[in-house]
Amino acid sequence: PDEKRILELVIDGIMDNLTPEIAIIYLFDREREELYPSLSRGIKIEEISKERIKSGEFISGLCFEKGELIEIEIGKERDSLEPFLRKYPIKKVICHPIKSYNRILGVIQISKFSSFTLTEEEKWILTIFANRAGVAIESADLYRELELWGKSLEKKVEERTREIQEHLERIKALEKITLKISSEMNLSKSLP
């Protein structure tokens, strides 16, 4: 499964259907326990790719921590907005968690330069895109785990095959010694 391609389709679908000025997909790095921007539209990913957000930090981190859709009007107080977004004239931010099997894998954040309210249908559309992203990420994770498991199993089979071959060689050597001893002792007639 091509996780990146599916996430690109998700973010493009969000841009086409919900028409934000900026859309960002943040994914959660389990090792570092932080969100990082994976894809974006309306802002170059190269400009924000090194940004990191902790759970509960700023709007995206708060959405990740709560695991639910968050809509925030941005006024003069812009502290809740991610620092790299503060230079844009953002008036409204909506974040939706990306989930799979009740595990939060990331966040979709959309920003508008005008104030607006998502309709129930638009919230439903955003939920569908977030769910699709969750399935893509989970499928890619499972595929990677399966590949690792397969490689591990292959290595174990190779090791076990080598052990069996070594054991067979020892048995053959013992058989030769046994035959030699029996022929020297003239016991070959009594052995089966």
C-alpha positions as CSV (number, residue, x, y, z in Angstrom):
1,P,0.0,0.0,0.0
2,D,1.3,3.5,-0.9
3,E,0.5,5.5,2.2
4,K,1.9,8.7,0.8
5,R,-0.2,8.5,-2.3
6,I,-3.4,7.9,-0.4
7,L,-2.6,10.8,2.0
8,E,-2.0,13.0,-1.0
9,L,-5.5,12.0,-2.3
10,V,-6.9,12.8,1.1
11,I,-5.4,16.2,1.4
12,D,-6.3,17.1,-2.2
13,G,-9.9,15.9,-1.5
14,I,-10.0,18.2,1.5
15,M,-8.8,21.1,-0.5
16,D,-11.3,20.4,-3.3
17,N,-14.3,19.8,-1.0
18,L,-13.7,22.1,2.0
19,T,-11.6,24.8,0.2
20,P,-9.3,25.9,3.0
21,E,-6.4,28.2,2.3
22,I,-4.0,25.8,4.2
23,A,-4.3,22.1,5.0
24,I,-1.8,20.1,6.9
25,I,-1.6,16.4,7.7
26,Y,0.4,15.8,10.9
27,L,1.4,12.3,11.8
28,F,2.4,11.0,15.2
29,D,5.9,9.7,15.8
30,R,5.5,7.1,18.5
31,E,9.2,6.9,19.3
32,R,9.6,10.7,19.9
33,E,6.0,11.2,21.0
34,E,5.4,14.2,18.8
35,L,3.4,15.3,15.8
36,Y,5.2,16.3,12.6
37,P,3.9,17.7,9.3
38,S,3.7,15.0,6.7
39,L,1.9,16.7,3.9
40,S,0.6,20.2,3.3
41,R,-1.3,22.3,0.8
42,G,-1.3,26.1,0.8
43,I,2.1,26.2,2.5
44,K,5.2,24.4,1.3
45,I,6.0,21.3,3.2
46,E,9.7,22.2,3.0
47,E,9.0,25.3,5.1
48,I,7.4,23.3,8.0
49,S,8.8,19.7,7.7
50,K,11.2,20.2,10.7
51,E,8.4,21.5,13.0
52,R,7.4,19.3,15.9
53,I,4.4,19.5,18.2
54,K,3.8,17.7,21.5
55,S,0.5,16.3,22.5
56,G,-1.6,19.1,24.0
57,E,0.5,21.8,22.4
58,F,-1.2,24.3,20.1
59,I,-4.3,23.5,18.2
60,S,-3.0,20.3,16.5
61,G,-1.5,18.9,19.7
62,L,-4.8,19.6,21.6
63,C,-6.8,17.8,18.9
64,F,-4.4,14.9,19.1
65,E,-4.6,14.8,22.9
66,K,-8.5,15.1,23.0
67,G,-9.1,12.8,20.0
68,E,-11.9,14.9,18.8
69,L,-12.7,17.6,16.2
70,I,-11.7,21.1,17.3
71,E,-12.9,24.3,15.8
72,I,-11.2,27.5,16.9
73,E,-11.8,31.1,15.8
74,I,-8.5,33.0,15.7
75,G,-8.7,36.6,16.9
76,K,-6.0,38.9,18.1
77,E,-4.7,36.3,20.6
78,R,-2.9,33.9,18.3
79,D,-1.0,31.8,21.0
80,S,-3.0,28.7,20.3
81,L,-1.9,28.8,16.7
82,E,1.2,26.9,15.7
83,P,4.1,29.4,15.6
84,F,4.9,28.7,11.9
85,L,1.2,29.6,11.0
86,R,1.1,32.9,12.9
87,K,2.4,34.9,9.9
88,Y,-0.7,34.0,7.9
89,P,-4.0,35.9,8.2
90,I,-5.8,32.8,9.6
91,K,-9.3,33.4,11.1
92,K,-10.5,29.9,11.6
93,V,-8.8,26.5,12.3
94,I,-10.4,23.1,12.3
95,C,-8.5,20.0,13.4
96,H,-9.7,16.5,13.1
97,P,-7.9,13.4,14.6
98,I,-6.8,10.6,12.3
99,K,-7.8,7.4,14.0
100,S,-7.7,3.7,13.4
101,Y,-9.2,1.2,15.9
102,N,-9.5,4.0,18.5
103,R,-5.7,4.8,18.2
104,I,-4.9,8.3,17.2
105,L,-2.3,8.3,14.4
106,G,-2.3,12.0,13.6
107,V,-4.3,15.1,12.8
108,I,-5.7,16.9,9.8
109,Q,-5.7,20.6,10.2
110,I,-7.4,23.1,7.9
111,S,-7.1,26.8,8.1
112,K,-9.2,29.6,6.5
113,F,-8.4,33.3,6.1
114,S,-12.1,34.1,6.7
115,S,-14.4,33.1,9.5
116,F,-16.8,30.3,8.7
117,T,-18.6,27.4,10.3
118,L,-18.4,23.8,9.0
119,T,-21.8,22.4,8.2
120,E,-22.7,18.9,9.4
121,E,-22.2,17.6,5.9
122,E,-18.7,19.2,5.8
123,K,-17.8,17.7,9.2
124,W,-19.0,14.4,7.8
125,I,-16.8,14.8,4.7
126,L,-13.8,15.7,6.9
127,T,-14.5,12.7,9.1
128,I,-14.5,10.4,6.0
129,F,-11.2,11.8,4.8
130,A,-9.7,11.4,8.3
131,N,-10.9,7.8,8.5
132,R,-9.5,7.1,5.0
133,A,-6.1,8.5,6.1
134,G,-6.3,6.3,9.3
135,V,-7.0,3.2,7.3
136,A,-4.1,4.0,4.9
137,I,-1.6,4.6,7.7
138,E,-2.7,1.5,9.6
139,S,-2.5,-0.6,6.5
140,A,1.0,0.7,5.7
141,D,2.0,0.0,9.4
142,L,0.6,-3.6,9.2
143,Y,2.3,-4.2,5.8
144,R,5.7,-3.0,7.3
145,E,5.2,-5.2,10.3
146,L,4.3,-8.2,8.1
147,E,7.5,-7.6,6.0
148,L,9.6,-7.5,9.1
149,W,7.9,-10.6,10.5
150,G,8.5,-12.3,7.1
151,K,12.2,-11.4,7.1
152,S,12.5,-12.5,10.7
153,L,10.8,-15.8,9.9
154,E,13.0,-16.3,6.8
155,K,16.1,-15.7,9.0
156,K,14.9,-18.3,11.5
157,V,14.2,-20.8,8.8
158,E,17.7,-20.3,7.4
159,E,19.3,-20.7,10.9
160,R,17.3,-23.8,11.6
161,T,18.1,-25.3,8.1
162,R,21.8,-24.7,8.8
163,E,21.5,-26.3,12.2
164,I,19.8,-29.4,10.7
165,Q,22.4,-29.6,8.0
166,E,25.2,-29.5,10.6
167,H,23.4,-32.2,12.6
168,L,23.0,-34.4,9.5
169,E,26.8,-34.0,8.8
170,R,27.6,-35.1,12.3
171,I,25.2,-38.1,11.9
172,K,26.9,-39.0,8.6
173,A,30.4,-38.7,10.3
174,L,29.2,-40.9,13.2
175,E,27.7,-43.4,10.7
176,K,31.1,-43.6,8.9
177,I,32.9,-44.1,12.2
178,T,30.4,-46.7,13.3
179,L,30.7,-48.6,10.0
180,K,34.5,-48.5,10.2
181,I,34.5,-49.7,13.8
182,S,32.0,-52.5,13.0
183,S,34.0,-53.6,9.9
184,E,37.2,-53.7,11.9
185,M,35.5,-55.7,14.6
186,N,33.7,-57.8,12.0
187,L,30.3,-56.8,13.4
188,S,28.9,-55.7,10.1
189,K,26.9,-59.0,9.9
190,S,25.1,-58.3,13.2
191,L,24.1,-54.8,12.4
192,P,20.9,-54.1,10.5
